[in-house]
Amino acid sequence: MLNRVDIVDVVGRYVQLKKAGANYQGLCPFHNEKSPSFTVSPTKQFYHCFGCSAHGTSIGFLMEYSGMGFVDAVKDLAQGVGMVVPEEDDKIPPAQRAQMQAQSMALSEAMKLAAEYYKGQLRQAPNAIAYLKGRGLTGEVAARFMLGYAPEGWDNLRSVFPDYDALALVEAGLVIDKVDEEGRHIKRYDRFRERIMFPIRNVKGQVIAFGGRIMEQGEPKYLNSPETPLFSKGSELYGLFEARQAIRDAGYVLVTEGYMDVVALAQMGFPHAVATLGTACTTIHVQKLLRQTDTVIFSFDGDKAGRRAARRALEACLPHVSDDKTIKFLFLPSEHDPDSYIREFGAEGFEQQIVEAMPLSQFLLREAAGEHDLSEPEGRARVQFDAKPMLQAMTPSALRLQIVHGLASMTQSTPGEIEQLFELSKPVAASRKAPPRSKRQEPVGLERKMIRALVTHPSLALDLDAEALEACQQFGQEPYDHLLHLVQLAQALGPNGTFAALAQQLKEQGTEYDAIVGEIAAAPEPEIDTERMWLAATVRQLKLEQVRKDINLLMEAIQAAIAAREPTDVLTTGFRELKALEDQLLREQEADKSYR
């Protein structure tokens, strides 16, 4: 599929690119910069930033920029070139799938038109403008979040949609069909009336739903779009599209409970806030957040409802906890939400609350302890009982071990007893595991040139046989292990392996190859035939050096055997075989020179 996708088109949807020689340049979307250091190569189908070292393929760009998962990124790219990615259990006939895609496009267009209508209506609604100004919001922030207004009246959308009776309007959740007890249609009317409208956008920026807030007293205070083919509350986060760059800049995301919290926090200097959509935090929410950043801070009211919401968020986080991620919980006083707190105590006061947020490990142990009496065996047993499902939900990690130690200390047990009692799973070694990182020196000379050639043209690795790799042991054991791992990754890509594909894999394993990848991304791509000839000559030279070392060792062994009056037949035979191999390699070397 990547062969049919042009990375310039993909990145160009989100970044303004200008031609610069053979490549394209623009301002990096992953960090703030004033002069462009972000390069997109159409020949390599790869992007690289020389400022922050972000790099990857079209798929990698969508995953990093939009926070999509791998499957969603592949589907998005496929849709752009008219392809359909079949699901593993996809049994939907092609005609029905085409109908579903047409329906999705119709709903998206309906939501777009409705959002534009509500936005236009806000400009003509003095009462709504006064309400937003009273909440401290500026026109700039209102425009950033595409805030709108649904005026009074039962069928205002009739002026937007010529076919007000279209089924798509019901499917999109914009209108409601009222029916009698026998299921007969009575009337159709707009779902949202006399409310401030908060468009909910997906990672592509498309409007998929709305939240409407009443300005006066009344119920419900918030009215949300229903579940539709475009929108699932358990999968979406309000404000994530608008907050992506701010999240990267701040280094963390702040998760709140309401639309107004997000908009107000953005107004007050915290544009990296998002909100769940009137539902409990789900594991899908957590996955989306951790794709954007390594640090997530949940902000909840200090009342009972806030504590219950925090507990559900904790349970949603546990399967995704890892040692390189940080998750915290911020509890405000019961009379405050983030919006009211920041207005009373200012940005600095709220920032201090964030700094003092409770780590997940502490919150988990506090939840397990509850109000149980730790001075009694029954109380300690109940704490362990309550903690067991939470620890079982976690994957093996150093953090889980630390929590086990804390629980053991709290309940007068040993960590071993806790792990045995809870039947906690043990870590499993990963297949094709990269060599352990160490403070080894950067590869130089011939070793670096070989690495660069293999990363540039991964298919060259298929030319390396066991003897060629054995000759590379002259670099030393640790460099050899790393080179062998690189060769295995490159060979696994097959004859059509590309620089972009291999660089993406190397990126997922760490930063060891970032410098070389950056060099390759910046330089013109060398001809693969030229690189193949150079690699073959280099391998031949390494083999020749190894053969000559072995010859010298055998000569010493033969001389020692003669001095000790021991038989030399086997050694002599081996010597002749090595000399023959040396001659063969020399002939190949001369033939190669004459060919050139």
FIDOVEX-965451 format. One record per residue (C-alpha): x, y, z. Coordinates in steps of 0.25 Angstrom, whole numbers. Each point is the difference from the previous one (the first is absolute). Layout:
BEGIN
+-------+-------+-------+
:    c1 :    c2 :    c3 :
+-------+-------+-------+
:     X :     Y :     Z :
...
+-------+-------+-------+
***
This chain:
BEGIN
+-------+-------+-------+
:    c1 :    c2 :    c3 :
+-------+-------+-------+
:     0 :     0 :     0 :
:    11 :    10 :     3 :
:     5 :    -2 :   -14 :
:   -13 :     8 :    -4 :
:     1 :    10 :    10 :
:     8 :    13 :    -1 :
:     6 :     5 :    13 :
:     0 :    14 :    -5 :
:   -15 :     0 :    -2 :
:    -2 :    -7 :    13 :
:     9 :    10 :     8 :
:    -5 :    12 :    -9 :
:   -14 :    -2 :     6 :
:     5 :     5 :    14 :
:    13 :     8 :    -3 :
:     3 :    11 :   -11 :
:    11 :    -6 :    -8 :
:     9 :     7 :   -10 :
:     9 :    -6 :   -11 :
:    15 :     0 :     5 :
:     8 :    -7 :   -11 :
:    -3 :   -14 :    -1 :
:    -8 :     0 :    14 :
:   -11 :     9 :     6 :
:     1 :     8 :    13 :
:    -9 :     6 :    10 :
:    -1 :     4 :    15 :
:     0 :   -13 :     9 :
:   -14 :    -3 :     5 :
:     7 :    -7 :    12 :
:     7 :    12 :     6 :
:     0 :    15 :     0 :
:     9 :     6 :   -10 :
:     2 :    13 :    -8 :
:     8 :    -6 :   -12 :
:    -3 :   -13 :    -7 :
:     8 :   -12 :     4 :
:   -10 :   -10 :    -4 :
:     3 :    -7 :   -13 :
:    -9 :   -10 :    -8 :
:     7 :    -9 :   -11 :
:    -9 :    -4 :   -11 :
:    11 :   -10 :    -5 :
:     2 :    -6 :    14 :
:   -15 :     1 :     4 :
:     5 :     5 :    13 :
:     0 :    12 :     9 :
:    10 :     5 :    10 :
:     2 :    12 :     9 :
:    14 :     5 :     3 :
:    -5 :     8 :    12 :
:    -7 :   -11 :     8 :
:     4 :   -13 :    -8 :
:   -14 :    -4 :    -2 :
:     0 :    -9 :   -13 :
:    -8 :   -11 :    -6 :
:    -9 :    -4 :   -12 :
:   -14 :     4 :    -4 :
:    -6 :   -10 :    10 :
:     9 :     5 :    11 :
:    -3 :    15 :    -3 :
:   -15 :    -3 :     2 :
:     2 :    -8 :    13 :
:     9 :    11 :     6 :
:    -7 :    12 :    -5 :
:   -15 :    -4 :     2 :
:     2 :   -10 :    11 :
:    -6 :   -11 :    -9 :
:     3 :   -15 :     3 :
:     7 :    -8 :   -11 :
:   -13 :    -6 :    -6 :
:    -7 :    13 :     0 :
:    12 :     7 :    -7 :
:     0 :   -11 :   -11 :
:   -15 :     1 :    -2 :
:     2 :    15 :    -1 :
:    11 :    -1 :   -11 :
:    -8 :   -11 :    -7 :
:   -12 :     8 :    -1 :
:     7 :    11 :    -6 :
:     5 :    -8 :   -12 :
:   -14 :    -7 :    -2 :
:     4 :   -13 :     7 :
:    -7 :    -8 :    11 :
:     8 :    -7 :    11 :
:    -7 :   -13 :     3 :
:    -3 :    -3 :    14 :
:     4 :   -14 :     6 :
:   -14 :    -4 :     2 :
:    -6 :     9 :   -11 :
:   -11 :    -7 :    -6 :
:    -8 :    12 :    -6 :
:    -2 :    -1 :   -15 :
:     7 :    11 :    -8 :
:   -13 :     6 :    -4 :
:    -5 :     2 :    14 :
:    14 :     5 :     4 :
:    -1 :    11 :   -11 :
:   -14 :     3 :     5 :
:     6 :     2 :    14 :
:    11 :     9 :    -5 :
:   -10 :     9 :    -8 :
:    -8 :     1 :    13 :
:    12 :     4 :     8 :
:     3 :    11 :   -10 :
:   -14 :     5 :     0 :
:     0 :     1 :    15 :
:    13 :     7 :     0 :
:    -5 :    10 :   -10 :
:   -13 :     3 :     9 :
:     8 :     2 :    12 :
:     9 :    10 :    -7 :
:   -11 :     8 :    -5 :
:    -7 :     0 :    14 :
:    13 :     5 :     6 :
:     1 :    11 :    -9 :
:   -14 :     4 :     2 :
:     1 :     0 :    15 :
:    13 :     8 :    -1 :
:    -7 :    10 :    -8 :
:   -12 :     1 :     9 :
:    10 :     3 :    12 :
:     4 :    14 :    -7 :
:   -15 :     4 :     0 :
:    -3 :    -4 :    14 :
:     3 :    11 :    10 :
:    -5 :    -8 :    12 :
:     9 :   -12 :    -4 :
:    12 :     9 :    -2 :
:    -3 :     7 :    14 :
:     0 :   -13 :     6 :
:    13 :    -5 :    -5 :
:     7 :    14 :     3 :
:    -6 :    -2 :    14 :
:     8 :   -13 :     1 :
:    12 :     7 :    -4 :
:     2 :    -5 :   -14 :
:     5 :     8 :   -11 :
:    -4 :     0 :   -15 :
:    13 :    -7 :    -3 :
:    -2 :   -12 :     9 :
:   -14 :    -1 :    -5 :
:     5 :     0 :   -14 :
:    10 :   -10 :     3 :
:   -10 :   -10 :     5 :
:   -10 :     4 :   -10 :
:   -10 :     3 :    10 :
:   -14 :     3 :    -5 :
:   -15 :     2 :     4 :
:   -13 :    -7 :    -2 :
:   -11 :    10 :     0 :
:   -14 :    -2 :     5 :
:   -10 :    -6 :   -10 :
:    -3 :   -15 :    -3 :
:     5 :    -1 :   -14 :
:    11 :    10 :    -3 :
:     8 :   -10 :    -7 :
:   -10 :     0 :   -11 :
:     6 :    12 :    -5 :
:    14 :    -7 :    -1 :
:    -5 :   -13 :    -6 :
:    -9 :     1 :   -12 :
:    -5 :   -15 :     2 :
:    -3 :     2 :    15 :
:    -7 :   -14 :     0 :
:    13 :    -7 :    -4 :
:     4 :   -12 :     8 :
:    14 :     5 :     1 :
:    -4 :    11 :    10 :
:    -6 :   -11 :    10 :
:    12 :    -9 :    -2 :
:     9 :    12 :     3 :
:    -8 :     3 :    13 :
:    -3 :    14 :    -5 :
:   -15 :    -2 :     0 :
:   -10 :    -8 :     8 :
:   -12 :    -8 :    -6 :
:   -12 :     0 :     9 :
:    -9 :   -12 :    -1 :
:   -13 :    -5 :     6 :
:    -2 :   -12 :     9 :
:    -2 :    -8 :   -13 :
:    13 :     4 :    -6 :
:    -6 :    10 :   -10 :
:     8 :    13 :    -4 :
:    -7 :    12 :     6 :
:    10 :    11 :    -2 :
:    15 :     3 :    -1 :
:     8 :    11 :     8 :
:    14 :     5 :     3 :
:     7 :    -7 :    11 :
:     7 :    13 :     5 :
:    -7 :    12 :     3 :
:     4 :    13 :     8 :
:    14 :    -6 :     4 :
:    15 :     4 :    -2 :
:     5 :   -11 :   -10 :
:    13 :    -7 :     2 :
:     4 :    -7 :   -12 :
:     8 :   -13 :     3 :
:    10 :    -3 :   -11 :
:     8 :   -13 :    -3 :
:    15 :    -1 :    -1 :
:    -2 :     5 :   -15 :
:    -7 :    12 :     4 :
:   -13 :    -5 :    -5 :
:   -13 :     4 :     8 :
:    -6 :   -13 :     5 :
:    -9 :     4 :    11 :
:    -5 :    12 :     9 :
:    -1 :     4 :    14 :
:   -11 :    10 :     3 :
:     0 :     8 :    13 :
:   -12 :     8 :     5 :
:     3 :    14 :     5 :
:   -11 :     2 :    10 :
:    -5 :   -10 :    10 :
:    -6 :   -13 :    -5 :
:     3 :   -14 :    -2 :
:     7 :    -6 :    -6 :
:    12 :    10 :     2 :
:     7 :    -8 :   -11 :
:    -6 :    -7 :   -12 :
:     9 :    -8 :    -9 :
:    -2 :    -7 :   -13 :
:    -4 :   -14 :     1 :
:     8 :   -12 :    -5 :
:     1 :     0 :   -15 :
:     8 :    -7 :   -11 :
:    10 :    12 :     1 :
:     0 :     2 :    16 :
:     2 :    -9 :    12 :
:     2 :     7 :    13 :
:     9 :   -11 :     5 :
:    10 :     2 :   -11 :
:     1 :    16 :    -1 :
:     5 :    11 :     8 :
:    -4 :    14 :    -1 :
:    11 :    10 :    -3 :
:    10 :   -11 :    -4 :
:     1 :     5 :   -15 :
:     2 :    15 :     5 :
:    10 :    -4 :    11 :
:    10 :    -9 :    -7 :
:    11 :    10 :    -2 :
:    -2 :     6 :    14 :
:     1 :   -14 :     6 :
:    14 :    -2 :    -7 :
:     5 :    13 :     5 :
:    -5 :    -2 :    14 :
:     5 :   -14 :     1 :
:   -14 :    -5 :     6 :
:   -15 :     0 :    -2 :
:   -10 :     5 :    10 :
:   -13 :    -8 :     0 :
:   -12 :     7 :     5 :
:   -15 :    -4 :     1 :
:    -7 :    11 :    -8 :
:     0 :     9 :   -13 :
:     1 :    13 :     8 :
:    12 :    -5 :     8 :
:     8 :    -2 :   -13 :
:    -4 :    13 :    -6 :
:     2 :     8 :    12 :
:    13 :    -6 :     3 :
:     5 :     3 :   -14 :
:    -4 :    14 :     2 :
:     8 :     1 :    13 :
:    13 :    -6 :    -5 :
:    -2 :   -15 :     0 :
:    -4 :    -4 :   -14 :
:     5 :   -14 :     2 :
:   -13 :    -5 :     7 :
:   -11 :    -9 :    -6 :
:   -13 :    -6 :     6 :
:    -7 :   -13 :     0 :
:   -14 :     1 :    -6 :
:   -10 :    -2 :    11 :
:     5 :   -14 :     2 :
:    10 :    -7 :     8 :
:    14 :    -1 :    -4 :
:     3 :   -12 :    -9 :
:    12 :    -8 :    -4 :
:    -2 :     5 :   -14 :
:     1 :    15 :     6 :
:    13 :    -4 :     7 :
:     6 :    -6 :   -12 :
:    -3 :    12 :    -8 :
:     6 :     9 :    11 :
:    13 :    -8 :     1 :
:     2 :     0 :   -15 :
:     1 :    16 :     2 :
:     9 :     0 :    12 :
:     7 :    -8 :    11 :
:    -7 :     8 :    11 :
:   -15 :     0 :     3 :
:    -6 :     8 :    12 :
:   -14 :    -2 :     3 :
:    -7 :    12 :     7 :
:   -13 :    -4 :     8 :
:    -9 :     8 :    10 :
:     3 :    -4 :    14 :
:   -14 :    -5 :     3 :
:    -6 :   -14 :     0 :
:    -3 :     1 :   -15 :
:    14 :     4 :    -3 :
:     6 :   -11 :     8 :
:    -9 :   -10 :    -7 :
:     4 :     6 :   -14 :
:    15 :    -1 :     5 :
:    -1 :   -15 :     4 :
:    -6 :    -3 :   -14 :
:    11 :     7 :    -7 :
:    10 :    -7 :     9 :
:    -6 :   -14 :    -4 :
:     1 :     5 :   -15 :
:    14 :     4 :     1 :
:     6 :   -13 :     7 :
:     1 :    -9 :   -13 :
:     8 :    11 :    -6 :
:    10 :     4 :    11 :
:    14 :    -2 :    -3 :
:    13 :     5 :     6 :
:     2 :    11 :   -11 :
:   -14 :     6 :     2 :
:    -4 :     9 :    12 :
:   -15 :     1 :     4 :
:    -4 :     9 :    11 :
:   -13 :     4 :     7 :
:    -4 :    14 :     4 :
:   -11 :     2 :    10 :
:    -5 :    15 :     2 :
:    -8 :     4 :    12 :
:   -15 :    -5 :    -1 :
:    -5 :    14 :    -3 :
:     8 :     2 :   -12 :
:     2 :    -5 :   -14 :
:    12 :     4 :    -8 :
:    -7 :    12 :    -6 :
:    -4 :     6 :    13 :
:    13 :    -3 :     7 :
:     9 :     6 :   -10 :
:    -9 :    13 :     0 :
:     1 :     1 :    15 :
:    15 :    -4 :     2 :
:     6 :     3 :   -13 :
:     8 :    -7 :   -10 :
:    12 :    -2 :    10 :
:    -9 :    -6 :    11 :
:    -6 :   -10 :   -10 :
:    14 :    -3 :    -5 :
:     4 :    -3 :    15 :
:   -11 :   -10 :     0 :
:     5 :    -7 :   -12 :
:    14 :    -1 :     6 :
:    -6 :    -6 :    13 :
:    -9 :   -10 :    -8 :
:     0 :   -14 :     6 :
:     7 :   -11 :    -7 :
:    -8 :   -12 :    -5 :
:     8 :    -9 :    10 :
:    -4 :     8 :    12 :
:   -15 :     1 :    -5 :
:    -1 :   -15 :    -2 :
:     5 :    -3 :    14 :
:    -9 :    11 :     6 :
:   -12 :    -6 :    -8 :
:     4 :   -14 :     5 :
:     2 :     4 :    14 :
:   -14 :     8 :     0 :
:    -5 :     1 :    15 :
:     5 :   -14 :     4 :
:     7 :    -2 :    13 :
:    14 :    -4 :    -3 :
:     2 :    -3 :    15 :
:    -8 :   -13 :    -2 :
:     3 :   -12 :    -8 :
:   -14 :     1 :    -6 :
:     2 :    14 :    -5 :
:    13 :    -3 :    -6 :
:    -6 :   -12 :    -7 :
:   -11 :     9 :    -6 :
:    11 :    10 :    -5 :
:     7 :   -12 :    -7 :
:   -14 :    -5 :    -5 :
:    -3 :    14 :    -6 :
:    14 :     2 :    -6 :
:     1 :   -14 :    -7 :
:    -9 :     3 :   -12 :
:     7 :    14 :    -2 :
:    14 :    -7 :     0 :
:    -4 :   -11 :    -9 :
:    -5 :    10 :   -10 :
:    14 :     6 :    -1 :
:    11 :    -6 :    -9 :
:    13 :    -4 :     6 :
:     9 :    12 :     3 :
:     9 :     7 :    10 :
:   -12 :     9 :     4 :
:    -9 :   -12 :     3 :
:    12 :    -6 :     8 :
:     1 :    13 :     8 :
:   -15 :     0 :     3 :
:     1 :   -15 :     5 :
:    11 :     5 :     9 :
:    -9 :    11 :     5 :
:   -12 :   -10 :     2 :
:     9 :   -10 :     7 :
:     5 :    10 :    10 :
:   -14 :     5 :     3 :
:    -6 :   -13 :     2 :
:    12 :    -7 :     8 :
:     3 :    -9 :   -12 :
:    12 :    -3 :    -9 :
:     0 :     4 :   -15 :
:     2 :   -15 :    -3 :
:   -12 :    -3 :     8 :
:    -8 :    11 :    -7 :
:     4 :    -5 :   -14 :
:    -3 :   -15 :     3 :
:   -13 :     3 :     7 :
:    -5 :     9 :   -12 :
:     6 :    -9 :   -11 :
:     7 :    11 :    -7 :
:     5 :    -2 :   -14 :
:    15 :     0 :    -2 :
:     7 :     8 :   -11 :
:     2 :    -8 :   -13 :
:    12 :     2 :    -9 :
:    -3 :     7 :   -13 :
:     3 :    -7 :   -13 :
:    12 :     6 :    -9 :
:     4 :     8 :    12 :
:     9 :    11 :    -3 :
:    14 :    -1 :     6 :
:     1 :     7 :    14 :
:     3 :    14 :     0 :
:    13 :     5 :     6 :
:     9 :    12 :    -1 :
:     8 :    -6 :   -12 :
:     7 :    10 :    -9 :
:    -7 :     5 :   -12 :
:     4 :    -9 :   -12 :
:    11 :     6 :    -9 :
:     8 :    -3 :   -12 :
:    -4 :   -12 :    -8 :
:   -10 :    -5 :    10 :
:    -8 :    13 :    -1 :
:     1 :     0 :   -15 :
:    -6 :   -14 :    -1 :
:   -11 :     4 :    10 :
:    -3 :    12 :    -9 :
:    -1 :    -8 :   -12 :
:    -9 :   -11 :     6 :
:   -10 :    11 :     6 :
:     0 :     7 :   -14 :
:    -3 :   -12 :    -8 :
:    -5 :   -11 :     9 :
:     0 :   -10 :   -11 :
:    15 :    -1 :     0 :
:    -1 :    -8 :    12 :
:    -5 :   -12 :    -8 :
:    14 :     0 :    -7 :
:     7 :    -3 :    14 :
:     2 :   -15 :     3 :
:     5 :    -6 :    12 :
:    15 :     1 :    -4 :
:    -2 :    15 :    -2 :
:    -6 :     2 :    13 :
:    10 :    -8 :     7 :
:    11 :     9 :    -6 :
:    -7 :    11 :     6 :
:     4 :    -5 :    14 :
:    13 :     7 :    -2 :
:    -8 :    13 :     5 :
:    -1 :    -6 :    14 :
:   -11 :    -8 :     6 :
:    -9 :    11 :     4 :
:     0 :     7 :   -13 :
:    -1 :   -13 :    -7 :
:   -13 :    -3 :     8 :
:    -6 :    13 :    -4 :
:     4 :    -2 :   -14 :
:    -6 :   -14 :     0 :
:   -13 :     5 :     5 :
:    -1 :    11 :   -10 :
:     3 :   -10 :   -11 :
:   -11 :    -9 :     5 :
:   -10 :    12 :     0 :
:     4 :     4 :   -14 :
:    -1 :   -14 :    -5 :
:   -14 :    -2 :     6 :
:    -5 :    11 :    -9 :
:     4 :    -8 :   -13 :
:     4 :     5 :   -13 :
:    -9 :    11 :     0 :
:     4 :     6 :    13 :
:     2 :    15 :     0 :
:     7 :    10 :     9 :
:   -13 :     6 :     5 :
:    -5 :   -14 :     5 :
:    13 :    -4 :     7 :
:     2 :    14 :     6 :
:   -14 :    -1 :     6 :
:     3 :   -13 :     6 :
:    13 :     5 :     6 :
:    -7 :    12 :     5 :
:   -10 :    -9 :     8 :
:    12 :    -7 :     7 :
:     7 :    13 :     5 :
:     9 :    12 :    -4 :
:    13 :    -8 :    -4 :
:    -1 :     2 :   -15 :
:    -6 :    14 :     0 :
:    13 :     7 :    -4 :
:     2 :    -9 :   -12 :
:   -15 :     1 :    -4 :
:     1 :    15 :     1 :
:    13 :     0 :    -9 :
:    -7 :    -9 :   -10 :
:   -12 :     8 :    -1 :
:     8 :    13 :    -3 :
:     9 :    -6 :   -10 :
:    -3 :    -4 :   -15 :
:    -4 :   -14 :    -1 :
:    12 :    -8 :    -6 :
:    -2 :   -10 :   -11 :
:    -3 :   -14 :     6 :
:     9 :    -7 :   -11 :
:    12 :     9 :     5 :
:    -3 :    -3 :    14 :
:    -1 :   -15 :    -3 :
:    14 :     0 :    -7 :
:     6 :     7 :    12 :
:    -6 :    -9 :    10 :
:     4 :   -12 :    -7 :
:    15 :     5 :    -1 :
:    -1 :     4 :    15 :
:    -4 :   -14 :     4 :
:    10 :    -6 :    -9 :
:    11 :     8 :     6 :
:    -5 :    -4 :    14 :
:     0 :   -15 :    -4 :
:    14 :     2 :    -5 :
:     5 :     7 :    13 :
:    -6 :   -12 :     8 :
:     6 :   -10 :    -9 :
:    14 :     6 :     1 :
:    -2 :     0 :    15 :
:    -4 :   -15 :     0 :
:    12 :    -3 :    -9 :
:    10 :     7 :     9 :
:    -6 :    -8 :    12 :
:     1 :   -13 :    -8 :
:    15 :     3 :    -3 :
:     3 :     2 :    14 :
:    -7 :   -13 :     4 :
:     7 :    -8 :   -11 :
:    14 :     6 :     5 :
:    -4 :    -4 :    14 :
:    -4 :   -14 :    -4 :
:    13 :    -2 :    -8 :
:     8 :     5 :    12 :
:    -7 :   -10 :     9 :
:     2 :   -11 :   -11 :
:   -15 :    -2 :    -1 :
:    -8 :    -3 :   -13 :
:    -4 :    12 :    -9 :
:    -9 :    -7 :   -10 :
:   -13 :     6 :     4 :
:     6 :    14 :     3 :
:     7 :     0 :   -14 :
:   -13 :    -4 :    -7 :
:    -7 :    11 :     7 :
:    11 :    10 :    -4 :
:    -1 :    -4 :   -14 :
:   -15 :     2 :     0 :
:     1 :    14 :     6 :
:    11 :     4 :   -10 :
:    -9 :    -5 :   -11 :
:   -12 :     9 :     5 :
:    10 :    11 :     1 :
:     4 :    -1 :   -14 :
:   -15 :    -1 :    -4 :
:    -3 :    13 :     7 :
:    12 :     7 :    -6 :
:    -4 :    -5 :   -14 :
:   -14 :     6 :     3 :
:     6 :    13 :     5 :
:     8 :     1 :   -13 :
:   -12 :    -3 :    -9 :
:    -8 :    10 :     7 :
:    10 :    11 :    -2 :
:     2 :    -3 :   -15 :
:   -16 :     0 :    -1 :
:     0 :    14 :     6 :
+-------+-------+-------+
***
